[in-house]
Amino acid sequence: MTQPTPIRREAGPRQAVRWLHIVAPPTFRAPVSARSWCQCGWERTASDRSAVLALIDAHTAHAAVCPLLDLEGNKAA
């Protein structure tokens, strides 16, 4: 599978700029993995349960510092 290339452009009001992809198979013993990426170039991966949970927190926190997101403008909409 090819990795998407970050597209650097201003985001529209309803355009996705961040993605979080989590792979969690139905069995507890199966490996869990996740990938978080943003159009600004921020990208992280995780490959075990505790790291995936930390990545989810980092993905959420990135919204506060991402140069492509204007959270105050999004809250007003």
C-alpha positions in Angstrom: 0.0 0.0 0.0 1.3 3.4 -0.9 1.6 6.1 1.8 -0.3 9.3 1.1 1.9 12.4 0.6 1.0 15.4 2.7 -0.6 18.1 0.6 0.4 21.5 1.9 -2.5 23.9 1.3 -5.0 25.9 3.4 -7.9 23.8 4.5 -11.5 24.8 3.8 -14.1 25.0 6.5 -15.3 21.4 6.0 -12.1 19.8 4.6 -10.3 17.1 6.6 -6.7 17.9 7.5 -6.0 15.2 10.1 -6.5 11.5 9.9 -6.2 8.7 12.5 -6.1 5.1 11.2 -6.3 2.4 13.9 -6.0 -1.3 13.2 -7.4 -3.4 16.1 -8.1 -7.0 15.2 -10.9 -8.8 17.1 -8.5 -11.0 19.1 -6.7 -9.5 22.1 -3.4 -11.2 21.2 -3.3 -9.8 17.7 -1.0 -6.8 17.1 -2.6 -3.4 17.3 -1.2 -0.5 15.2 -2.2 3.0 14.4 -1.1 5.9 12.2 -1.8 9.6 12.6 -1.0 12.2 9.9 -1.9 15.7 9.0 -1.6 17.9 5.9 0.9 20.1 7.7 3.4 17.2 7.6 2.9 15.9 11.1 3.0 12.1 11.1 3.3 9.4 13.8 2.9 5.7 14.0 2.4 3.2 16.9 2.6 -0.6 17.1 1.3 -1.8 20.5 -1.7 -1.1 22.7 -0.1 1.5 25.0 1.6 3.3 22.2 -1.7 3.4 20.2 -3.4 5.0 23.2 -0.6 7.6 23.5 -0.9 8.2 19.7 -4.6 8.9 20.1 -3.8 11.5 22.8 -1.1 13.0 20.6 -3.4 13.1 17.6 -6.0 15.0 19.7 -3.4 17.4 21.1 -2.0 18.2 17.6 -5.2 20.0 16.8 -4.3 22.7 19.3 -0.9 23.4 17.6 -1.5 22.6 13.9 -0.9 25.6 11.7 -3.7 24.5 9.3 -6.4 24.5 12.0 -8.2 27.5 13.3 -10.1 26.0 16.2 -11.8 29.3 17.2 -13.2 29.7 13.8 -14.4 26.0 13.7 -16.1 26.4 17.1 -18.1 29.4 15.9 -19.5 27.4 12.9 
